[in-house]
Amino acid sequence: MPVIPTSPPTTMSTQVDTGKTYTTRSDGEARKTVDSHLADAPYTLFASWFCPFVQRAWVALENLEIPYKANEVDPYRKPPDLIEVSPKGLVPALKLNEYTPPRSLNESIIIVEFLDELARQQGKGRSLLPPLSHPYARALIRLQADHINRTLVPSFYRYLQAQDAETQASGRDELYQALETLASLFERAERELGTDKNVRKYLGLWVEDGELSLADVMVVPWILRATNALKHYRGFELPTGDRFDAWVHRLLNHPSVKATCSTDQLYINAYERYALNRPNTSQVANAINTGKELP
């Protein structure tokens, strides 16, 4: 199991509101990827680089090699073309241009699973899930993804948005517990299925010879933000250990992940509003503050 660091969390007493906020334009490798996907394509991704839910869909598009057009939008201004495909103005949204009139999908997990099924149908030779002939293996990967969505992601925001030392310490412990549980779910899948050569590569980057899995795609945006924004504002350090370190390294250095990443400073700027828990930062932040499910 991963080893949990013992350093105390950083409180906001040492942090000053510098007015940093998000920008609508990505940079780094993400900028290069956007610039190479400006031509019309069968699918249009309505994206905001700073949104981790967008990054899920973006990583899936890159990994599954599905042709797409990238349309960077500001979801807080809710431009008409975004509202047309996502009535709540949320990103990601995926426009299916092959239909007349075009159709659309939103919700990151729905989009990712749609893209995976599309790639399978088109014979891309890549998948985020084990074959349909292995329903138990598919179920185990979905259990991992479910834990990420229900537990790990909310714990990330509760920790980052907490303003007093006691609540931050509780949030930190909750996030560490969520990461430990995820590692145990990875270990379970490997223990039960790792000897099956027809399944092993679908168990994700936790295994050395694995490929990007649904669970990897679901969690990587928050692993990335833990290494920059959460580290900067809360002094957070990811758990350590040979297996956990290797997984994080493979995850953050996967070509499809790197292609969707902006520079660390841009994330730090964008997440100051969460770290200070500014009012109406986002629908996600509001849900955390009111104890509601994430939108």
N, C-alpha and C positions, 0 to 999 in steps of 0.2 A: 504493500500500500504506500501511497505517497506520504512524504514527511511534511508536516505542517510547520511553517516558520513560527518562531516564538516572539518576534519583534512586535511591540505594541502598535496599534493603529494610529494614524495621524489625525488629530482633530482639526476642525476648521478654525480654531482660535488663531492659528498662524497663517490663515489664508485670507487674502483681501480680494474683494470683487474688483477685478481689473477691467471688467466690461468685455472680456473675450466672449465670442460667440461663434456660431457656425458660419461658414461661407458656402455658397451654392456651387462653387467650382472645386473639384477635386485637384489633387496634385500627385506627384510621384508616379508610381507605376499605374495607379488608377487613372490618372490623366491620360497616359499613353493609351490605355485600353479604351477609354471613352473616345479618344480621337480616332482610333482605328475602327470604331463601330458607329459612324455617323451616317452611313449610307442606308437606304431603305432595305428592309429585310422582312422575312415572314413574321418576325416577332419584334415588338418594341418594348423595351424595359423602361418604365418610368422610375427613375432612380434618384436618390440623394445619397451621395457618397458616405455621409456621416451616419446614416441609419443602419444599424446592424441587421435589421430584418431585410433591408435591401441587399446587403452583402451576401446573405444566404442565397437569394435568387441569382445574384450575379455570379457567385462562385459556381453554382450549378450550371448556369449557361456556359461558362468557360470550360468547366470540366467535361461536360457532356458534348461539347463542340456543336452546339445548336446556334445557327446563324441568328443574330439579333441586331437591332439598332438601339443604341443607348441614348436615352433622353433624360438629361439631368434637369430636375425641376426643384423648385422650392415648395415643399408641401405645406409650409405655413402660410404661403400666399395663395395656395389652392388655385393654380391656373386652370382655365376652362378645359384644356385638353386632358389634364389629370382628373378633374371631376367627371369627365365623360366616361373614363374607364374605372374610376374608383370614387364612387359617390361621396364617401366620407373624407376624401382628400388624402387618404393614407397611401404611403409607399411601403413595399413595392407594388406596382401594378404591371400586368403584362397584357399587352394588346396583341390579339391574334389577327394579323392582317390578311390571312388567307381566306377569311370569310367576308361576305358582302351582305350587310355592312359588317365591319370588324366586330369581333367579340372580345371579351376581356376577362381577366382573372385577377383577384387580389388575395391577400393573406400569404405570407411567405412560405409556410409549410405546404399549402395547397399548390402554390406555384412550383415549388421544388419537386413535389411528387408528380405533378403533371409533366414537368420537363423530363423527369426520369422515365416515366412511362412513354413519353414521346420518343426519347432516345432509343428505348428498347424496341419500340414499334418500327423505327427507322433503321434498325440494325447498326447502331453506332458502335456497338461492341463495348460500351461502358455502361455501368449502372451503379447507383448509390445503394442498391439493395441486392441481396442474394436472389438467385433465380426463383421464379414462381414455383418451381418444383421443390423448393425448400421452404415451406411456409413457417416452420418453427424458427429457422434462422432469420427470416424476415421479421418475425414477431420480436425476436430478441433485439434486433437493431431498432425497431420501433419503440421498444421499452426504453432504450437509451434516449431516443429523441423525445419521448414523452417526459422523462425525468428532466431533461434539459429545459423543456418548455414550461413545465409546471413548477419546478423548484429552482433550478440554477439561475435562469434568467431573472425571475423576480428578486432573488436574493442579491444579485449583482446591483440592481437599482436601489433596493432598500439600503444596502451598505453605502453606496455612493451618495445617496440623497440624505442620509442621516446627518444631523447637525450637532449632536452632543456626543461626548466621548462614550458614554454607556451604550447608547443606541448603535454607535459605530462599531463598538466591540462585539455587540450581539450580531450585527450584520456581517461582520468579518467572520465570526465563527459559523454562521449559517452558510456563508458562501463556501468556506472550507469544507463543511460537511457535505454540501452538494457536490463539490469536486471529488471528494473521497467516494461518495456513492456512485458517481459516474465511473470512476476508475474500477470499482468493484463490479459494475455492470459490464464493463469491457472485459474484465478478467473472467467473468462468468461465461460470456460468449466464447472467449478463446478456450476456456477449459472444456466446455461442452461440445464445441464445434471445430476447434482448431486443427484437429487431425484429419478433417474431411477436406481433401484437396479441391473439391468442387465448390467449397464454401469459404475456405480460409481467406482468400483475397478480398472477400466482401465484408470482412469483419472490421475494416477501417484501418486507419493509420496507427492504431494501438499496436497492431502486429507488424513486425518488421517488413514483411513482404505484402502487406495489405494495401488496398487502394482506398481512395477517399470514399467515405460512407455517408449515409444520410445523417447519422449522429454527428460526424465530423463537421458536415456543412451546417447543421443546426447550432453547433456550439462555437465554431471558430470566431465569429465576430466578437464574442464576449471574451474569449481567450486573448485575442488581439488587444482589445480595449483594457483588459486587466494589466497588460504589459506596458501600456502608456498612460491612459487617463486615470485608471484606478491606482496605478503606482504613483503617479504624480500627486494626486489629490488626497490619497489615503495611506501612502507608504506601503501599499499592498505588494506582497511577493507571492507568486504562485507556489504551490507545493513543490517539493523536490523529490528526487528518487530516480533511479536509472530508467525505469519504464516510463514514468510520467514525463521526465525531461526529454526522452527520445520522442515520445508522442507529440509533445509541444513543438519540438524542433521540426519534426516531419510536417506537422500541421501548418505552422507559420511559414515554412519554406516551400510548401507545395506550389507549383507554378500557377494553378488556378486561384489560389488564395493571394499570392503575391501580386497577381495581375489586378486585383481589386482593392489594393491597399494604398491609401495616401500616406504622407509622412506623419511621424509621431506627433509633431507639434500641432498639426492641423486637428488631430483628435483631442489633444489637450485643450486647445482653444475651444473646440465645439462642446466639450463636456464640462467646462467651468459652470455653465448654467445649471447642470445637474448637481455638481458638487456643492454649489451654494443653495440648491433647491429654490431657485428663483420661481416666483409664481407663474403658472401657465407655461412652463418650459415645454411641455409636450403632453399629448394624451397619455403616453406611457407614464410620465412623471406624475400626472394628476391621478392616474389609477393607483399608483403606489401610495401616494399621500392619502388617498381616501379608502385604501384597503380593498379596492375592487380588482377584478381580473384585468390583465393587460388587454388592450384593444387589439 
